[in-house]
Amino acid sequence: MNFMDANLYEVHATVQRQCAIDLVNMCAPSTQQISSVLDIGCGTGFVSRALMTRFRHANYTLCDISPEMIRFCRNVYPNAQVLLCNAEEYAFGQRYDLVISNLAAHWFRDVEAFVLKMLKHSGCVVFSTLLRGSFESFFKLFEGTFPMDMYAAPMATYATRDEISQIFDRHSLKATVFERDYEQKFANPYMAALHFRNIGIQFPGNLRNAFVFKANSTPITLEYKALFVRVDA
Ligand SMILES: C[S@@+](CC[C@H](N)C(=O)[O-])C[C@H]1O[C@@H](n2cnc3c(N)ncnc32)[C@H](O)[C@@H]1O
């Protein structure tokens, strides 16, 4: 991901925003009092924003690997601790009542290591991630025309629900797992590609691909297949 402009993400990432709200509503503890939260791969902070309305007095730590996102968050959440870091490598120095992450885990090299690491920092780890099958219609456009895997990785290698569930089985973890699909319609594939760019996914910026997109005027739906997970340790 390459965020040229976090403000564009803030405006265009409507599915991510809805997914963040759903993640908070469906997975975050609702009765228990929360006083410290770690938001991993925070982006522009949709998750923390949703939590802040519920747990107004909690301490928030937001982290992201993108300097653009971090700059945005430092401006918008002056009372939060905002860290520029690779969450897979960074040594978080404390425990939190809740560790939460919306639609970032599919970017991680090792989701299993991430889950185990986060459980060292909290008894409640909540996250969403995209599943294999997401954006399938979009990929199909390129079948036989262009080696999309060169560009779209890691999209093409998103995990399946079973692969994620096996992590919890392997470590005898108590996890609640469920799926929800989201859809976003575009007038044509080129508009969908522009949308991807606006949310930080750099597609084939070269002319060859632009031609493939522009030659196709069929409406297209982007399918997001999200897996929601809550692990209690
Ligand atoms: C699809 S965005 C989701 C952002 C936000 N959670 C939301 O709900 O809109 C994924 C975010 O994860 C961040 N990210 C990806 N890999 C990361 C890593 N290893 N450590 C920290 N952040 C990471 C990206 O920079 C990006 O902001």
The ligand as an SDF file (V2000), in Angstrom:
LIG
                    3D

 27 29  0  0  0  0  0  0  0  0999 V2000
   -7.0560   -1.1400    4.4480 C   0  0  0  0  0  0  0  0  0  0  0  0
   -6.1810   -0.0850    5.5190 S   0  0  0  0  0  0  0  0  0  0  0  0
   -7.2570   -0.1450    6.9440 C   0  0  0  0  0  0  0  0  0  0  0  0
   -7.0460    1.0680    7.7930 C   0  0  0  0  0  0  0  0  0  0  0  0
   -7.9640    1.2100    8.9840 C   0  0  0  0  0  0  0  0  0  0  0  0
   -7.7930    0.1420    9.9360 N   0  0  0  0  0  0  0  0  0  0  0  0
   -9.4110    1.3440    8.5820 C   0  0  0  0  0  0  0  0  0  0  0  0
  -10.2660    0.7550    9.2480 O   0  0  0  0  0  0  0  0  0  0  0  0
   -9.7000    2.0820    7.6430 O   0  0  0  0  0  0  0  0  0  0  0  0
   -4.8110   -1.0700    6.0960 C   0  0  0  0  0  0  0  0  0  0  0  0
   -3.8240   -0.2670    6.9380 C   0  0  0  0  0  0  0  0  0  0  0  0
   -2.8700   -1.1560    7.5100 O   0  0  0  0  0  0  0  0  0  0  0  0
   -1.6130   -0.5150    7.4740 C   0  0  0  0  0  0  0  0  0  0  0  0
   -0.5690   -1.5550    7.5810 N   0  0  0  0  0  0  0  0  0  0  0  0
   -0.2820   -2.4950    6.6640 C   0  0  0  0  0  0  0  0  0  0  0  0
    0.7200   -3.2690    7.1140 N   0  0  0  0  0  0  0  0  0  0  0  0
    1.0530   -2.7930    8.3500 C   0  0  0  0  0  0  0  0  0  0  0  0
    2.0170   -3.1800    9.3250 C   0  0  0  0  0  0  0  0  0  0  0  0
    2.8510   -4.2030    9.1180 N   0  0  0  0  0  0  0  0  0  0  0  0
    2.0890   -2.4830   10.4810 N   0  0  0  0  0  0  0  0  0  0  0  0
    1.2490   -1.4320   10.6980 C   0  0  0  0  0  0  0  0  0  0  0  0
    0.3150   -1.0200    9.8060 N   0  0  0  0  0  0  0  0  0  0  0  0
    0.2220   -1.7080    8.6520 C   0  0  0  0  0  0  0  0  0  0  0  0
   -1.6240    0.2440    6.1700 C   0  0  0  0  0  0  0  0  0  0  0  0
   -0.6570    1.2820    6.1250 O   0  0  0  0  0  0  0  0  0  0  0  0
   -3.0560    0.7730    6.1500 C   0  0  0  0  0  0  0  0  0  0  0  0
   -3.1800    2.0220    6.7480 O   0  0  0  0  0  0  0  0  0  0  0  0
  1  2  1  0
  2  3  1  0
  2 10  1  0
  3  4  1  0
  4  5  1  0
  5  6  1  0
  5  7  1  0
  7  8  2  0
  7  9  1  0
 10 11  1  0
 11 12  1  0
 11 26  1  0
 12 13  1  0
 13 14  1  0
 13 24  1  0
 14 15  1  0
 14 23  1  0
 15 16  2  0
 16 17  1  0
 17 18  1  0
 17 23  2  0
 18 19  1  0
 18 20  2  0
 20 21  1  0
 21 22  2  0
 22 23  1  0
 24 25  1  0
 24 26  1  0
 26 27  1  0
M  CHG  2   2   1   9  -1
M  END
$$$$
